[in-house]
C-alpha cells in the first residue's frame, strides 16, 4: 500500500469520527443557524472523503468486487449520490419528522461512512495484553460510560440529568436490567429514548459482537488472535464457526425483533398515539427491550398502564419475545436446526432421503428447555393460585391465565410488569425472589445464575441422594469443570447480593429490608422489577445497585477471571482427602 493511500484512509477514518462527533453535537445541543449550516457542510465533506476512500480501495484491489461488501458499498455510494443530487440540484432538504424532525438522511450516510471506515481499520488483539474476559468487561465499561455521557447531553432530557442518574440509567440499559430512577417516557426526549434503545440493543448483544462482525464483513477476515478471543466469547467449538455464529446471532436478533415489532404494532389498534411515528417507535422500542430482556418501557407503569393492562395479545407477544431472548442464541439456533430437521423428515417419503441424525438437539438445549419449561410451569400454577383473588381479581378468566403467565415468566430477567408488583402477596414475592435469582439461560440477553447452573445444582443434589459419584443425564456425564463453575457462580451470586443488601441497609437505613433485598436480587438478575424504592435511593445506594447490575450482566466469575492471572498446569497431584460437610 502506498503512502498516499494510507494517508487517504487515515483521513477518511478521522473525518468520519469527527462526523459522528458532529452528529452527537447536532442532536445533543441546540444549534444556531450558522452552526447548523457549518455542520451540514462538514457532513458533505465526510461523505465526499468516504466516497473517494471507497473507490480507492477497489482500484487498489479489484478482487473486492467479488465479495458481499461490494453490494453494501454500491448501495452506500448510490445513497450518498442521491443525497448530493437532492441538495445540489433539486434544492429541497426533504425534511421529515421520521426522526427528531430533522433531515436525517445525511446523518444516516455519515454513520454508514463511519461504520465502513472504522470496520476496515486494522486492530490486532493480543492475548498477552488483554485476555478475553478483560476485553469483555472493558467493552461493557466503555459503552456504559459513553451512554452516561450521551444521556447527560442537554437535548437528551427535558430537565437535565445528574451524572449518577445518567450512569444508573446507562448501566441499567447496557446491562439490560430495566431499573430506572426517572420515568423513561416523560423525562427523556425522543433523542434520549433513542439513546436508551441503542444502549439496550448494544448491551443485549455486546458491542464486540457488532464490531467484530462488521470488521469481518468489510475486511473479509480476521487475525488468529482475534478469532481465538471471539471463540471464547461466542462459545464456538471451532474457529471456523466464529463469524458464522456472529452472523447467526445478529440475524436471529433482528428477525425476532422485527416480527415482534410488527405483532406489537398490530396489537395497538385501539390505542391512540399522538402520531404514527409514536406508534411505530413504541413498537420498535418495546420489541428491542423485550428481546434483550431489558424491561424498559416508555409507559409510566410499564404494561400495567391504563389501556395496556388488558391488552392480552400485546402481553402474549411480549412474553414470547423475552422468552426467546432469555433462551440464549445457541439454544434458539439449535431449536431452529432441530425444527428444520423434523420438517424435512416429515416431508420425506422414505427414511433414506434425509437420514437419521442423532443428537440434533444438544444436551445443553435439552437441559435448558426442560429447566425453563419446568420452572415456568411451576411458577405459573403458583402465581395463578396465590394471586387469583388479589392482583388477578379484576381480570377475565382468559386474562387471569395470560397475566399469571406474564407474572411467572417476567421475573426471569424480563422486567416488564402487567400488575402492581408492590401489591403481590408475601408468598408470591418470595417466589419472585427465587425466579429473579435463577434468571435466564446461558449465552442469552438475561442475567441471574442461569437455568443451567440451577439444573446442575439440582442434578448434583439428586446424584448425592442416590449415592452416585457422577452426575449423569441423557446418557451423558456432566463434566467436573461444569459442576465447579456452577457452584462457583452460585456462591459468588450470594456474596454479591448479600454485600449489596448490607451496604444499602447502611446507606438507607430507613428503607424496608424486603424492598432492599428485592432491589438487589432484581439488579443482580438484571430483571428490573422493583417495589418502588429505586428513585428514592441515596447516591451511594444507587452506586451499589450500579455495581450489582454490572456484575450481574458480565458475571462475577468473568470479573474474577479477568483479574486473576492464570497459572500453568503442573504435572503432579496431591493426595486426595475428604472434607467433613455435614
N, C-alpha and C positions, 0 to 999 in steps of 0.2 A: 504493500500500500504506500503510495507516495505521500510526501509531507503535506502537499496541498489538500489531498483528500482527508487526511487526518484532521487538519485544521477545520475543514468544512464540516465534518461530522461532529467535531467538538463544538463548533459554533452553533450547529443545529440543536445539539443537546442543551446547551446553556440558554439559547434563546427560547427553547420550548419550556425550560424550567422557569425562566422569567415570565413567560406567557402564563404559566399556571399561577405564579405569584400575582400577576396582574388580574387573573381570573378571580382569585380569592379576594383581592382588594376591591375588585369591581362589585362583587356581591356582599362582601363583609362590611364595606364602608360606604357612606354616602359620597357621591362624586359631584363635583361641579361640572358644568357643560364642557369647559375647556379640558378638564382632567379626563372626562369620558371620551372626548374626541382623541386625546393622546393615546388612551388605552385602545380604542378602536383601531387607530393607525398602527400601533405596535402589534396588535393581533395579526394584521395583514403581513407585517414583516416576518413574524413567526411562521406563518403559513407559507410564505414565499421561500424562506430558507429551508423549511421542511420539504417542499417540493423539489428544490434543487438537490438536496441531500438524497432523497429517494431516487431521483433519476441517476445521480452519480453512482449509487450502489449497483444499479442494473448495468450501467456502462462498464463498471469495474468487473462485475461478474454476471455475465448474461445468463448463466445457468439458473439464476434465481427465478427466472420466468417460468420454470417448470414446477416450482414449489407453490404450496397453497397460499403463501404470504403474498404472491403476485395479485391474487384476487382482491385481498384487503387493500393493497397499495393502489390498485387500479380504481377501486371504488372511492378510496380516500382522495385521490387526485381529482377524480371527476366531481366529487362533492365540493372540494375546495375551488375548482374552476367555476362551478355553478355559483358559489358564493361570490367570487370575484365578478362574475358576469352580472349578478343581481345588483351589486353595489355600484359597479362602474358604468354599466350600460343601461340597465333598467332604471337605476336611481331610486329604488324603493328598498328601505331597510327591512321589509317584510317582518315587521314586529308581530309578535304573537304572545298571547297570555298563557302559552303552554307551560312556561316555567318562569315565575317571578316577573312576568310582564316585561321581558327583555328580549331583544333579538338574540336568541340562544344559539343559532346555527354556527356563528363564527366561533363562539366559545367551545362548542362541541368539537369543531375542527381543530382548535388549539389543543384540547385534551387528547384527541386522537394523535396529533403530532407528537405530543409529549410521550404518550404510551409507546409510539413507534420508535422514537429516538432513545428513550430510556431502556427499552427492552433489548435493543441491539448492542448496548454498552457492555463491554466485557467485564464480568465480575467473576473472579476466580476464588471460590470459597476454599479456605484451608482449615482442616480439622485441627491442626496444631495450634491455631489462634483462637478458634471458636468451635466448640463441639455442637452437634445438632440441638441438644437441649438448651444450650446457651443462646443459640441462634433463634430458636423457637420463642423463648422467654423474651429476648431482646426485641423481636419483631412486635410482640404484643405491647410491650412498654412504649415503643416508638409510636405505634398507632394511637394508644391511649393519650399520650402527651400531645400528639398532633391534633387529636379530636378535641381535647380540652381547650387548646389554643383557638381552634375554629369556632367552638361554641361560645367563646368569650368575645368574638367579633361583635361590634355594635349592632349590625343588621341581623344577627342570628337570634336575638331575643328582643322582646318588646321593652323590658325593664332593665336589661343588663344582668350579668351573672357573675358571681364571685368565683375566684379560682377554685375553691374547694367544691362548690356546687358544679362547676364545669367539669372538674376532674371526676367527681362522683358520677355525673351523667355519662361522660365519655367512657369511664370504666364499665359502667352498667351496660352500655350499648356494645362496646367491643367484646366484653365478656358474656354477652347475650344473657344478661340477668333480668333486667326489667324493673329493678327497684329505682324509684325516682324521688327526687327532693322537690321538684316543681312539676306542675302539670304539663305534659308534653304538648298537648293540643292548643292550650291557651297561652302558655308562657313563651313558647318558641315561635318565631316567624316561619313562613314556608321554607325559607332558606335554612333555618336552624333544624327544621324537621327533616329536610333532605340530608343534612349532615348526619343526623342521628340514624337515618335509614341506611346511609352509606357505611357508617361505622358498624351497624348491625351486620350488614352483608359481608363486609371485610372481616369482622370479628368471627362470624359464624364459620366461614371457610378458611380464614387465615390469610394474611397478606402474602405469605410465602407461596401459597397455592396460586394466587393470581400472578404474582411477579414471576414465579418460576415457569408457569405455563406460557405466559406471554413471551418470556425470554426464549423459551424453546421454540415457540411458533415462529417468531421473527428471525431467529438465528439458525434454526434447523438442527440444533444440537446443544450439548452442554458438556462441561468438563466432567471427568470421572469423579472428582471430589464432590461436585455439586449434586451428581446423581446419587452418590452414597448418602449425603445428608437428606435429600428428598426421600430416598428409600426408607430411612428411619422414620420420617415424619408421616409418610403415607402408608406405612406398614406393607409396602410392596415386597413380594417374595423374591423377585429378581430385579436387576437394574433395568432390564428391558421393559418392565411393566410400569416404571415410574411415571412417565409422561402420559401413557395411555390411562393410568389411574387418575392423574390430574385432570385430563380431558373429560373422563367419565364423571368425576366429581362435579366439575363446572356444568356439564350438560344436564346431569340429573338435577342439580340445584335449580338452574334456570328453567328447566322443563316443568318441574313440580311447582315452582313459584308462579310461572305463567299460568298454568292450569288452575292453581288455587286462586290467583287473582281474578281470573275470568269467572270462577264459581262465586267468589265473594261479590264481585260486581253484579252478577245476576241475582244475588240474594237481596240486593238493596233496592228493589223495585219500589217499595212503599216508603222508603226513607228519603226525605228531601234534603238535598245538599245545596249550598249557595250557588255552585256552578258545576258544570260537567267535569271540569278539571278536579274539583274537590272530591268528587265521587271516584274518579279514576285513581287519584292519589291515595285515597282511603283504602282502596282495594289493593294497590301495589304495596303500600306501607304495611298493611296487616298480613299480606301474603309472605313478604320477606320476614317480618317479625315472627310469624308463626313457624315457618320452616326452620328458621335459625333458633327457634325456641327462646326468643328474646323476651316476649311478654310485654313489649312496648305497645302502647295504643295511643291514638290521638283523641280518644274519648276520655273524659274526666274519670269515669268509673269503669274503665275497660268495657267488657261486653255486658256488664251489669247496668249499663246506661239505659235510660228510658228509650224505647224504640228499638232496642237491640237485644234485651234480655229474653224476649220471647221469640226472637228470630232463630228458630231451631235449625233451619237449613244452614245459616251462617255459622252457627256453633258446630255443627257436624263437619262443615268444610274446614274450620279452624282445627278441630280435633284431628281429622285425617292428615292435615298439613304438618302439625307439630309432632304427631306420632311418627310420620315418615322421616322428619328431620331428626327425631330422637333415636331412631333405629341405627343410624350411622350409615355412611356411604358404602362401606364394604358389604354390609348386610343387605341394603337396598339393591346394590348391584348384583349380589348373589341371588336374591329373590327374583330379579328380572331374568337372569340367566336360567334359573330353575323353571320359571313360568314359560319361557321360550322353549325349553327342552320338553316340558309336559305337553305344550300345544303341538309341537312337531310330532310327538309320539301319538297324540290323538288323531292328527290329520293323516298320519301314515297308515297305509293299509296292511303293511307287514312289518314285523319286527326288524327285519334286515335293513330297511330303508334308513332308519335313524340309528339303531344300535343301542345297546344298554350302556349307560354311563353311571357308574357307582359314585356316590358322594357328590352329586351335583350341588346339593345343599350342604355346605360345610358344617363342621361341628360347631364353629363359632356362631353361625347363623341359627343352628338348631337350639343351642343353649340360650342365645339372646331372645329368640322368638318365644320359646316356651316360658322363659322367665318373665318377659314383658307381658305376655298374654295372661299368665297366672296371677301376677301382681295386679294387673289392671282389672281382671275379673273379680278377684277378692275385694279390691278397693271399691269397685262399682257396687257390689252387693252390700258391703258395709256402709258406704255412703248413702245408698238408697234407703236402707233400713233405719239408719241413725237420723237422717235429715228429712225423712218423709213428712213429718208434721212440723218441721222447723223451716229451713231455708227452701225446701221444695214445696211447701204448703200451697203457694199461690199459682203453681203450675198445673197444667192438664196432665193426664196420665202419660201421654207421649212426651210432654215437656219434662215431666219428672225423670223419665228414663234418660233423655238427652242431657239434662242438667246434671244428673247423677254421674253419667258417663264423663261429662266435662270435668266435674269436680274430682273424679277419681284419676283422671289422666293428666290434668294440668299441673298438679304438684310435682310431677316428674320432669321438672325443669322448664315447662312451657310458660307458666307465669300469668296467663290470662285468667280472669275470673268472671263468671256469669252469675255469681251470688255475692252477698256481703260476707267476705271472709271472716270478719270480726264477729259475725253472728253465729258461726258454727258452734256446735256443742263441743264440750271438752273431749269426749272420746274421738270425735271426728278430727279435732285439731291434733290430737296425739297421732292419729293415723297419718295425717298430712306431714307431720314431722318425719315419720319413717319414710314416706314416699319421697320427700324432698332430699333426704339423706341418700337414698338409693340412687335416684336420678335416672339419667338416660343410659344409652348403650355406648360402648367404646367407639372411638373414631366418628362421633356424631357431633352435632352442634350443641348438645346438652352437657350438663355437669353432673355433680354428685359422685359417689364412689363407683357408679356404673353397675348395670344389671349383671354383667359377667362376674364382677367381684362378689356381688351378693350371692350369685349362683354357686361360685366356687366355695364360698364360706359355708353355704347350706349343704353342699355335697360333701364337704370335709366333715361336717357335723354328723351326717348320716353314715359316712365311712367309718368314723370313730365309734359310733354306736354299734355298728355291725362287726367291729373288731378287725377291720381291714387296715392294711398298711399303705394302700394306694387309693387314689380317687379314680374311679372308673365310670364311664358313661358312654353309651352308644358304641360299645366295643372299642373304646379308646381310653388310654390312661392320660390324665391331666399331668402335664409336666410340672416338676417341682418348682421351677422358676415362676410359673404362673401362680402357684399357690402362695409362694413367698411374696410376690408382688401384690396379690390380693390382700393379704393380711397386713402388709406394709401400708397399703392405701387406706385400709380401714383404721389402723392405728393413727396414722397421720391426720386423717379427717377429723377424728375425735379430738386430737390435740389442738388442731386449728380452731375448730368450732368452740371447744371449751375455753381456750385462751381468749377468743373473741367475746364470749359471754362474760367472762371475768372482767375484761377491760371495759366493756360498755357499761357493766353494772357499776364500775368505779367512776366512770366519766359522767354517767347519767343515773345516779343512784335513785332518783325519784321514779324512774320507769319500772313498770311491772316486769318481773323476771320472765314470765311466759312470753310477753311481747318481745323482749330482748332475745330470748332463745329462738323464737320463731324467725326473727330477723336474721340471726346468724346462720341458722340452718338454710334459710332461703338464699342467703348470699353465697354460701359455700356450694349449694346445689345449683347455683345460677338460675334460680326459679323466678324470683321477682314478686312472689306473693308477700303480703305484709298485713299486719294487724293494725296499721295506721300510724306508726311512730316514726317512719323514715324521715319525713320532712322536719320533725321536731328534734332530731338528734343533734348533739353538740358537734363542733368541728372535729374533735378528737374521736368521737364515736363514728362520725362519717368516714374519717381516715381508716378506722379499724374495719368498717364494712368494705371500704375500697380494697384493702389488702385481702380480706376474705374472698371477695368476688374474684380478684385476680388469681389467688391461689386455687380457688375452685375451678377456674377455667383452664389454667395451664397444668394443674395438679401439683400437689406438694412434692410428690415423688420426682416429677420432672425438674422442679426447682432444686431439690437436693442433688440430683444427678448433675445439674448444671454447675453446682457449687463445688462438689467434691471431685477430686481428681481420681480417675480410675487407676487401680493398681494392676500390675502384671500378675497373671496366674502363676502360682508356684507349684512345682511338681512334688508336692507332699500333702499328706493328710494327717491330722492329729487323731488320737484315739477317740472314739465316739462315747459320749456319756449322756444318759437320760436325766432331764431336769424334772424335779417334782412340780407338778402343775396343780393338782387338787388333792 
